[in-house]
Amino acid sequence: MKLFIDAGNTRLKWCLDDQGQTLASGTGSLEEENPLSAAADLIKQVRSVAISTVASEERRAHLKDSLATLCPAPVQFYWSELARNGLVNAYQDVSRMGADRWHAMYGAWLDHKQGFVVVDAGSAVTVDYVDPRGQHLGGYILPGLQMMLRSLRTDAARIWFDPDQGLATDPGRSTGECVNHGLAWLSGAMVDRVIADARKYGLSDVLVTGGDANRLMGLGLSGIHRPDLVLAGLRAIHGEDASA
């Protein structure tokens, strides 16, 4: 049995794989002593672990230590690459690209070779464009919803509000509405730009992943919801390397 992990800045997603079939999956926090507690005794059957992560070195080490106490399997971290199976990275220094972006693009590339956009709405929002030749055209990194909320709470102490995460974009009539409608307004503007860029570059599909994917789709981002896109790319790369 194999364990695959997509570890973000604060949370992780995992799945247990047995000969290509998902036996169990779940989420956890990197701050927990055992972020894979939902895997229960199945974790003891794991024979190899593959991880895609953008977490800090401290949290990455904590995750590795936690895994060492749960199962004796070897742990391998997978990072961004220059190219794979026709997909070509636009970065000259691929070590500067978050592994999750590359693995999400590769997961998309396997099924959408007619050109696509990947929008990963996590702690940060990343947008990446890939043309039908497999050439990564580049992308954008923006603050995510929770990051913007934290910024307003921390850096504008006299702005008090309840984060209701609504989708209304009309002008607010209270501080809370001004904040929440303003964040939705910003996200909606980004959605409009992604749609326009997809049309401009002739990209057929928009794939949306990450914790705030449903929110962006509620704001008009018409696309395919792929919550496990990073894990799909990671699983494919691990399998290819194992059989090479």
HELIX and SHEET records of a PDB file:
HELIX    1   1 SER A   37  GLN A   45  5                                   9    
HELIX    2   2 GLU A   57  LEU A   70  1                                  14    
HELIX    3   3 VAL A   94  ARG A   96  5                                   3    
HELIX    4   4 ALA A   99  TRP A  109  1                                  11    
HELIX    5   5 LEU A  145  ASP A  155  1                                  11    
HELIX    6   6 THR A  175  TYR A  201  1                                  27    
HELIX    7   7 ALA A  213  GLY A  218  1                                   6    
HELIX    8   8 LEU A  229  SER A  243  1                                  15    
SHEET    1   A 5 GLN A  21  SER A  29  0                                        
SHEET    2   A 5 ARG A  11  ASP A  18 -1                                        
SHEET    3   A 5 LYS A   2  ALA A   7 -1                                        
SHEET    4   A 5 SER A  48  THR A  53  1                                        
SHEET    5   A 5 VAL A  75  TYR A  78  1                                        
SHEET    1   B 2 ALA A  83  ARG A  84  0                                        
SHEET    2   B 2 LEU A  87  VAL A  88 -1                                        
SHEET    1   C 5 HIS A 136  PRO A 143  0                                        
SHEET    2   C 5 ALA A 124  VAL A 130 -1                                        
SHEET    3   C 5 PHE A 116  ALA A 121 -1                                        
SHEET    4   C 5 ASP A 205  THR A 209  1                                        
SHEET    5   C 5 ILE A 224  HIS A 225  1                                        
END                                                                             
